[in-house]
Amino acid sequence: MVTYVAQFTAKHRIIQIEQNSIFIWRQESGDIDTSLLEDKIRRESSIHFYHLVAGQNYEVEKDDIAVTVWKTMPFSG
């Protein structure tokens, strides 16, 4: 297993705050499937970020979040 880090931006279609962050994950070495990574970031990071921002009175849907991965690289941190 190799540890990787990705720099990404997430945007919600209604909430006007961008999430600019990094995401760390482990996978077998090899090619990184960007679409799978974007979905993983959406599920494991961005949905929680927008739940915090929106508060309890607004239901955040995973499909309302667009994720763009800018860079990925192995992480030895």
N, C-alpha and C positions, 0 to 999 in steps of 0.2 A: 504494500500500500504506500502511496505517495501522498503527502500533504500539499495542497495547492492553495493559493490565495487569488481572489479576483477583485478587481475594482469595478464597481457598478453604480448605476443610477436607476432609481425606481420613481415612476410618476403615476399618481392616481388620476383617474379621469375627471374627478370632481374636486378632491382635496388639493389645494394649491400649494402644497409643500413637497419638495423633492427630497428623496432619501439618497444621499451620496455617501457611500460606505464601502467597506470591504467585506468579503465573505470567505471563510476558510472551510475547506472540506477535504476529505480523504477519498481516494479512489485508486483502483489499479492503474499503474502507469499506462500511458498511451494517449491517444487523442482525446481531447475534451469536447464533448458534444455541447455546444453553446445553448441550444434550445432546451436540452435537459437541465443544464446548469441554471438558466434563467427561471425555469419552473421551480427548481429546488430553492433558489433564492427567494422567489415569490412566496412559497409555502413556509420556509423556515426563518425568514427574516422580515421581508417587506410587509406581509399581512399583519404581523405583530407590531411593527413600527406604525402603520396606519391605524390600527386599533388604539394604540396609545394616543396618537394625535387626535383622532376623531372623538374619543370618549365613548361612554356607554350608550349614548342615544343614537348612534349611527352605525349601521351594520356595514362592515367593510367586506366586499366580495373580492375574491382572488382574481377573478377575470377583469376587474376594473383597474388592475395594476399592470403597467408596462415596465419591464426590466430591460436595461441595456447593459451588457457586459463590455467594459472598455479594454481591460487587460487581464490576463491570467499568467501565473508563473508558479513554479515550485516554491514551496515555503519551508524554510528550515528553522524558523523562528522560535 
